[in-house]
Amino acid sequence: MTVDFRRSGLLSRRSILGLLGAAPATAALSAAFPGSFRAEAAGSGQLNVYSWPDYFSTGNLEAYAKKSGVTPNITTYDSNETLFAKLNSPAGAGFDIVIPSSSWIKQLADKGLLQEIDHSKLNLASLDQDLLNRDYDPGNKYSIPKDWGLLGVVYDPEAVGGEIETWEDFFKAGEKPGVSGKVRLSDSGWETIGPELWLQGKDWNTATPDEIKAAGERLKAFAKHVKSFSGLDPNQVANGSIVLAQTNNGTARAAIGLNPKLKWVVPGPFSELWVDNYAIVKNAPNVDQAYDFLAYQLQPEVQLEETQYIGFPAALAGLKEKLPADTKNVDIIFGGKDLDFKKLTSFVVNPETIGTYLQVQAEIQAAAGG
């Protein structure tokens, strides 16, 4: 599974802004999501999960079904926008558990689509404390971390002529002969513009529309060096068609596994931490079953299996030391040996600025000819 692809924004700017305003009409939703699934009606012995594709260990699901007598009914989505739209419509009735990313927790909660988590029913003591009480959900009122990843850079040090330590290094390297034209940027506005905002000492969650536009000017000028904004195939970096790329730790690890001379870094002064989270739907019909499943998923041995299956670290504290000793490039799974969580920030979708990020991203891609 490649998170770059599943985090691509599949809805238009107008669609996203509409979702953050009034709930769209049912007819419009049917047109946007043909053949959409409606969760099974409430009943005993059921659990309806709405999730990213292939996001649970098949072994763990089978073990849970054997233990509980309940086989989770899993339906999938391909973007947070799709998740938001479904829950914000009649088609979302009947779901119990969803797996939104950190950037969308606040919007889902503000729309009244999530219920508060009863912490007394779950053991959070085994979780990594760096992943709890983050800005996107203080006190973990609505969410429990499932797994996480980072925005970083994978690169060929020979091609770029040195080490990448900061986002300024990234931009300067991308302008060099032999690198220009072989650069990959994210297709997400906040991930392309965020690094310039951080270099200017600004917070991407509190930046004004004018500040976002101003930061975007550098990216428009840089765009001529960019080959791709699409999801990154590890083979592209391994074979040298891309030599400098924004990506996540999972994709970078896959590329380095193919070509060990490549390097991975989380540049300063800041970069992104994204967390995918368990959340319980506001009117979930099977709440007790939902808590039973979450309690099972939070067991250390289950989280270890989940990490090995999906390729991104679960939220278990001390997880790195629990992985098999022969796990390749284990440091990259966790962002690197010297990762400082204090220098990581999670994006939070804001109706006041999301449109600006989307519009400027479209302008950056247009400036690159794509």
Helices and strands as residue ranges (DSSP letters): H 3-6, H 13-20, H 26-32, E 48-51, H 58-68, E 73-76, H 80-87, G 90-92, E 97-98, G 102-104, H 105-110, G 119-121, G 129-131, G 138-140, E 144-150, E 152-155, H 157-160, H 167-174, E 183-184, H 189-199, H 209-222, G 223-225, E 226-228, H 234-238, E 244-247, H 249-258, E 263-265, E 271-280, H 287-297, H 300-310, H 319-322, H 330-333, G 341-343, E 344-345, H 354-367
